[in-house]
Amino acid sequence: MVVIARRLAGHLARGVVMILVVATISFFIVRSIPGDPVAANVQKLVQQGMDQQAAEQATRVLYGFQPKGSLWEQYTQYMSGLLRFDLGQSITHAGAPVTQVLGEAAKWTVLPVLVGTLLSFLVGILMGVYAAIKRSGKLGDVLAISGSLLHGIPQYVLGLLLSAVFATLIPILPGDGPVDILFEPGFNAGYIGSLAQHAVLPVLTYALASYGGWILAMKSSVVTVLGDDFILAAELRGMKRSIIFRYIARNAILPLFTILALSLGLLLGGAVFIERIFNYPGLGLLLLDSITMRDYALMGGAFLLITVSIIVANILADLFYSAIDPRVRSGEEVSS
C-alpha cells in the first residue's frame, strides 16, 4: 500500500508539472499569433464605442490576462487565473465562462466515447482470443482479416460510410445532432429514446474504429501466452479446456488494460472528425469551432482539458496495471 501511495504521489507531481507546461505553451502560442489577437480585440471594442480602459478590462476578462504590461506580468495573471480554474470567457458563447462551455460539451463526448470504447474492447478481446486459438482454421483467418481491415480504415471514413448507409441510403437512424428538437429535454421516454437513437451512429463509429486494434492486440498477446510454460504444464496435468481458457485470457488481457485507459484519454481529442460528421456538440466539435472562430480562450481551455484527460489516463493506467498484475506489484515491493 505504501508503494502504491508513493507511486501515486510521484505521478500526481509529474502530472501537475506537465499541465503547467502545456498551459504555458498555450499562453505563448496565443501571444505569438500574427496580428496580436489581444490587441486586435481591444481595438475592436474601442471602435465599437467602448473607452480604452473598459476595452482593456473586457479583454482581460476574455483572455484571462491584462493586455498591457510586460509579457511576464500577463503570464503570471493568466496562471493565477488558471489556479482558480478561471480560463477566461468565450467570445463565441456570449461571454460564458470557458469552464462552463467545456463542461457542457464534455458530457456529449464522454458517454459515446466510453460506451463505444468499452463495447469494442469487450468484443475485441473475446474475438481476439478465438482468433488466436483458432488461428490455423477459417474462423481465425476471418477474425484476423476483419480486424486488419477495420484497423486500417480511418475514423472519419467509417463515420462517413455509416452516415451514408444508415442515415441516407437506408434512413433508419438519425445522422445529425444529439437529439430531436421535437422532444422536451428531461427525464421522459421520448427525450431519452431520441438521445439513444442519435447516439447509435457515433458510438458504432467509435466501436468499429477501435475494434480492429483490440482484436489484433489480443490475438498477439494470447499467442504469446500460449507458449508459456504454465499453459503447457496445465495441459499435461489434464486440466479442463475451460480452465485453461480462463488462464490464457486472464494473463493475455493484462497489457490491454493499460492500452484501454490510454485510449479513453486519447479519444477525447480524437473525437473531432466523428463529432463533425454527426454534428455532435462535444469537445471535438467545440475545439474545431473555436479554431475556426479564433476563440483563443476556448481553444486554450479545450487543449488543456484534453491534455489533463491524457495525463489522468496515464496515471490510472499505470496504477491499475500495478494493482492487477502481481508480478509488477511484487517487483515494486522488492525494489522498495
C-alpha positions in Angstrom: 0.0 0.0 0.0 2.8 2.4 0.8 4.4 1.6 -2.5 1.2 2.5 -4.4 0.8 5.7 -2.4 4.4 6.7 -3.2 3.8 5.9 -6.8 0.6 7.9 -6.9 2.3 10.9 -5.3 5.1 10.8 -8.0 2.5 10.6 -10.8 0.5 13.5 -9.5 3.6 15.7 -9.1 4.7 14.9 -12.7 1.1 15.4 -13.9 0.9 18.9 -12.3 4.2 19.9 -13.9 3.0 18.7 -17.3 -0.3 20.6 -17.0 1.6 23.8 -16.2 3.9 23.3 -19.1 1.0 22.8 -21.5 -0.8 25.9 -20.1 2.4 27.9 -20.6 2.8 26.7 -24.2 -0.8 27.5 -24.9 -0.4 31.0 -23.5 2.6 31.9 -25.6 1.1 30.4 -28.7 -1.9 32.8 -28.3 0.5 35.7 -27.8 2.6 34.8 -30.9 -0.3 34.5 -33.3 0.2 37.0 -36.1 -1.8 40.2 -35.7 -1.8 40.0 -31.8 -5.4 38.9 -31.2 -5.4 40.5 -27.7 -4.6 44.0 -29.1 -7.0 43.4 -32.0 -9.8 42.7 -29.6 -9.0 45.9 -27.6 -9.1 47.9 -30.8 -12.3 46.3 -31.9 -14.0 47.2 -28.7 -12.7 50.8 -28.8 -14.1 51.1 -32.4 -17.5 49.9 -31.1 -17.6 52.9 -28.7 -16.0 51.5 -25.6 -13.3 53.6 -23.9 -9.7 52.3 -23.7 -9.8 51.3 -20.0 -13.1 49.4 -20.3 -11.9 47.7 -23.5 -8.7 46.5 -21.8 -10.7 45.3 -18.8 -13.1 43.4 -21.1 -10.2 41.8 -22.9 -8.6 40.9 -19.6 -11.8 39.1 -18.6 -11.9 37.4 -22.0 -8.3 36.1 -22.3 -7.6 35.8 -18.6 -4.7 38.3 -18.5 -4.1 42.0 -18.9 -3.5 43.2 -22.4 -1.0 45.8 -21.1 2.2 45.3 -19.0 5.1 43.1 -19.6 4.7 39.6 -21.0 5.8 38.2 -17.6 3.0 40.2 -15.9 0.5 38.9 -18.3 1.7 35.4 -17.9 1.5 35.5 -14.1 -2.0 36.8 -14.2 -3.0 34.1 -16.6 -1.5 31.4 -14.4 -3.1 32.8 -11.3 -6.4 32.6 -13.0 -5.7 29.0 -14.0 -5.0 28.1 -10.4 -8.5 29.4 -9.6 -9.9 27.4 -12.5 -10.6 30.6 -14.3 -9.9 30.1 -18.0 -11.5 33.4 -19.2 -14.6 33.8 -21.2 -15.7 32.5 -24.6 -16.3 35.1 -27.3 -18.4 32.7 -29.3 -20.8 31.8 -26.5 -22.0 35.2 -25.4 -19.2 35.7 -22.9 -19.9 32.4 -21.0 -17.0 31.1 -18.8 -14.8 28.7 -20.7 -15.0 26.1 -17.9 -18.8 26.2 -18.2 -18.7 25.8 -22.0 -16.2 22.9 -21.7 -18.4 21.2 -19.1 -21.4 21.4 -21.3 -19.5 19.9 -24.3 -17.7 17.2 -22.3 -21.0 15.4 -21.4 -21.7 14.9 -25.1 -18.2 13.4 -25.7 -17.6 11.2 -22.6 -20.6 9.0 -22.9 -20.3 8.0 -26.6 -16.5 7.6 -26.3 -16.9 5.5 -23.1 -19.6 3.2 -24.5 -18.0 2.8 -27.9 -14.6 2.1 -26.5 -15.8 -0.4 -23.8 -18.0 -2.2 -26.4 -15.1 -2.5 -28.9 -12.8 -3.6 -26.0 -15.1 -6.4 -24.8 -15.9 -7.7 -28.3 -12.4 -7.3 -29.5 -10.7 -9.2 -26.7 -13.3 -12.1 -27.0 -12.8 -12.3 -30.7 -9.0 -12.0 -30.3 -8.9 -15.0 -28.0 -10.8 -17.1 -30.6 -8.7 -15.7 -33.4 -5.5 -16.9 -31.6 -6.9 -20.3 -30.5 -8.4 -21.0 -34.0 -5.6 -19.3 -35.9 -5.0 -22.4 -38.1 -8.7 -22.5 -39.1 -11.0 -20.5 -41.2 -12.6 -18.8 -38.2 -9.3 -17.4 -37.1 -8.5 -16.2 -40.6 -11.8 -14.4 -40.9 -11.5 -12.7 -37.5 -7.9 -11.7 -38.1 -8.8 -10.2 -41.6 -11.8 -8.3 -40.2 -9.6 -6.8 -37.5 -6.9 -5.8 -40.0 -9.4 -4.2 -42.4 -11.1 -2.2 -39.7 -7.9 -1.2 -38.1 -6.7 0.3 -41.4 -9.8 2.4 -42.0 -9.6 6.0 -40.6 -12.3 7.1 -38.1 -13.7 9.7 -40.4 -14.1 7.2 -43.3 -16.0 4.8 -41.1 -18.2 7.7 -39.9 -18.9 8.8 -43.4 -19.8 5.3 -44.5 -22.1 4.6 -41.6 -23.8 8.0 -42.1 -24.2 7.4 -45.8 -25.7 3.9 -45.4 -27.8 4.2 -42.2 -28.8 7.9 -42.4 -29.2 8.4 -46.2 -29.4 5.2 -48.2 -31.3 3.2 -45.6 -32.6 6.0 -43.3 -33.3 4.0 -40.2 -31.0 6.1 -37.9 -30.6 9.9 -37.4 -27.2 11.2 -38.5 -27.3 14.8 -37.4 -27.4 16.3 -34.0 -27.6 14.8 -30.5 -31.4 14.8 -30.1 -34.6 15.5 -31.9 -35.7 19.1 -31.2 -39.4 18.0 -31.0 -38.8 16.4 -27.6 -38.8 18.5 -24.4 -35.5 18.0 -22.5 -36.0 16.0 -19.3 -36.3 12.5 -17.9 -39.0 11.3 -20.2 -39.2 8.3 -22.6 -39.3 10.4 -25.8 -36.3 12.5 -25.0 -34.2 9.6 -23.6 -35.2 7.4 -26.6 -34.2 10.2 -29.0 -30.8 10.6 -27.2 -30.1 6.9 -27.5 -31.2 6.8 -31.2 -29.0 9.8 -32.1 -26.0 8.2 -30.2 -26.1 4.9 -32.1 -24.0 6.0 -35.1 -21.3 7.9 -33.2 -21.0 5.0 -30.7 -20.9 2.5 -33.5 -18.2 4.5 -35.3 -16.0 4.7 -32.1 -16.5 0.9 -31.6 -15.7 -0.1 -35.1 -12.7 2.2 -35.3 -11.2 0.6 -32.1 -12.3 -3.0 -32.7 -9.6 -3.9 -35.1 -6.8 -2.8 -32.8 -8.2 -4.7 -29.9 -8.7 -8.0 -31.7 -5.2 -7.8 -33.2 -3.6 -6.9 -29.9 -5.4 -9.6 -28.0 -4.6 -12.2 -30.6 -0.9 -11.4 -30.4 -1.0 -11.4 -26.6 -2.8 -14.8 -26.5 -0.3 -16.4 -28.9 2.5 -15.2 -26.7 0.8 -16.7 -23.6 0.1 -20.0 -25.3 3.9 -20.6 -25.5 4.4 -20.0 -21.7 5.4 -23.0 -19.5 2.4 -22.8 -17.2 0.0 -23.4 -20.1 1.9 -26.5 -21.2 2.0 -27.7 -17.6 -1.7 -27.2 -17.3 -2.3 -29.3 -20.4 0.0 -32.0 -19.2 -1.9 -32.2 -15.9 -5.1 -32.8 -17.8 -6.9 -29.6 -16.8 -10.3 -28.9 -18.4 -10.1 -26.7 -21.5 -12.4 -24.2 -19.9 -10.0 -23.7 -17.0 -7.0 -23.4 -19.4 -9.0 -20.9 -21.5 -9.5 -18.7 -18.4 -5.8 -18.9 -17.6 -4.9 -17.8 -21.1 -7.5 -14.9 -21.2 -6.6 -13.6 -17.8 -2.9 -13.4 -18.5 -3.2 -12.2 -22.0 -5.6 -9.4 -21.2 -3.4 -7.7 -18.6 -1.3 -5.5 -21.0 -4.5 -4.4 -22.8 -5.9 -2.7 -19.7 -3.1 -0.1 -19.9 -4.0 0.5 -23.6 -7.7 0.8 -22.6 -7.0 3.5 -20.1 -4.8 5.4 -22.5 -7.4 5.0 -25.3 -10.1 6.7 -23.2 -7.9 9.7 -22.7 -6.8 10.0 -26.3 -10.2 9.6 -27.7 -11.4 12.8 -26.1 -9.1 14.7 -28.5 -9.7 12.3 -31.4 -13.4 12.9 -31.5 -13.1 15.9 -33.8 -13.9 14.1 -37.1 -16.7 12.0 -35.7 -18.4 14.8 -34.0 -18.1 17.0 -37.1 -19.7 14.3 -39.3 -22.6 13.7 -37.0 -22.8 17.3 -35.8 -22.5 16.1 -32.2 -21.8 19.0 -29.8 -18.9 17.5 -27.9 -15.3 18.6 -27.2 -14.1 17.7 -30.7 -16.6 19.9 -32.5 -16.1 22.6 -29.9 -12.4 22.6 -30.4 -12.8 22.8 -34.2 -15.3 25.7 -34.0 -13.0 27.6 -31.6 -10.2 27.4 -34.1 -12.4 28.5 -36.9 -13.8 31.4 -34.9 -10.5 32.3 -33.4 -11.9 31.9 -29.9 -8.4 31.7 -28.2 -9.7 31.4 -24.7 -11.9 28.5 -25.5 -9.2 26.9 -27.8 -6.6 27.0 -24.9 -9.2 25.6 -22.5 -10.0 22.7 -24.8 -6.4 21.8 -25.4 -5.8 22.0 -21.6 -8.8 19.7 -20.9 -7.6 17.1 -23.5 -4.1 17.2 -22.0 -5.4 16.7 -18.5 -7.5 13.7 -19.6 -4.5 12.1 -21.2 -2.3 12.7 -18.1 -5.0 11.3 -15.8 -5.5 8.3 -18.2 -1.7 7.6 -18.0 -1.7 7.7 -14.2 -4.8 5.5 -13.9 -3.3 3.0 -16.4 -0.1 2.7 -14.5 -1.7 2.3 -11.1 -4.3 -0.1 -12.4 -1.7 -2.3 -14.0 0.3 -2.3 -10.8 -2.8 -3.4 -8.9 -4.0 -6.2 -11.1 -0.6 -7.7 -12.1 1.0 -9.4 -9.1 4.3 -9.7 -11.0 4.6 -5.9 -11.2 3.4 -5.4 -7.6 5.9 -7.9 -6.2 8.7 -6.3 -8.2 7.9 -2.9 -6.7 7.9 -4.3 -3.2 11.3 -5.9 -3.7 12.8 -2.8 -5.2 11.4 -0.7 -2.3 
